[in-house]
Amino acid sequence: MGNFISKIKKVVVMAMRVIIALPSKIFATIAPENYINEYQTLYGVRNPDFFLIKGIWNIARITIIPIAVLIGLIVYFKKSKNSTKKKVLVTILTIAIVAVIYCIVNKIII
């Protein structure tokens, strides 16, 4: 049991490192104090794909993500042979992880 917990800790720490590194390393974001406004970039060239990405994100966050999580949890409850206590624990953990990822992606896009 101790070995399993240490592996879980390592996975959580690695996941948090990736989440923290995403904005600065992968997306190369600009510091918020350097923003001119929402429609201009630092170099004066507007990215038309930004509005498309923002529109897709608005649709996904309202409909696609909740429906996908709900369908996944329903299938898990129907197919899993685990105890009810473990199912509830996995459900709460899944919703928490999805909420954290949702907040991070929402912060990056908006």
N, C-alpha and C positions, 0 to 999 in steps of 0.2 A: 504494500500500500504506500509506503514511503517513497519507493522508486517511482510509482505512478504520479504521486503528487509533485515530485521534483521535476518530472518530465512536463507536467502541466505548467508549472511555474516557468520553465524555460520557454515553452511555447508562448505563454502570455507575454513574457518579457520581450521575446523576439518580435511578436506581433505589435507590441507598443512601440518598439524602435522603428519598425517599418512605417507605422502610422505617423509617428512624429517626423520621420524623414521625408515622407511623401511631398509635403508642400515645398520644402526648400530644395530637395535634391531632384525630384522627378519633374514636378510641375514648374520649378524655377519661379516661384511667386515673388512678387515685389512687396516690400514692406508697406503696410497700410498707410503710413504717413506720406509715402511717395505717390499715392494715387492722386490723379488730377480730378477725375470724376468717374462715374460708372461707364461712360461711353467713350472715353479717350484712354489710350494707353500712354505709357511713358514716352514713346517715340512718335506719337502723333498719328499712327496708322491704326485704323479701326479694324478689328478682326470680325468679319461677317459671320464666321463660324461660331463665335461666342454666343450670339443671339440664338442660333440653332441649338447649341448645347444647353443653354439656359432653358429654352422651350421644352426640349426633351426631358430635362431634369424636372421641370415643373409637372409634366404629365406623369413621369415615373414615380415621383415621390408621393403623389396623391393616389394613384391607382395601381400601378404595376408592382411596386415593392410590397405594399400590404397584402395584395392578392396572392403574390408568390409565397410570402411567408405563411399566410393562412393555409394555402393548399399544402405546403410542405409539412406544417404541423398536423394537419388533418391526416395526411398519409402516414406520418410517423405514428400518430396515436392508433390508427387502424392496423398497421402492419407490425408494429413493434411488440415483442413478447416480454418486454421489461415490466417491472412493477409500476404501479400507478405513481408511487413516490418518485421514482427515477424519471418517469415521463414528465411529471410536473417540473422537476428540477431542470431537465433538458429544455423544456419549453421556456422557462424563465430565463435561462442562460442564453438561448437563441434570441429571444426578444431583446435582451440587454445588448448582445453583440450587434444585432441589426440596428438598434437605436444609436449605438456609439458610431458605427460606420456611417449611418445616415447623417448624423450631426457633423461628422468630419467632412464628408463629401459636400454637404450643404454649405459648410463654411468655406470650403475651397472654391466652389462654383460661384457662390454669391459673395 
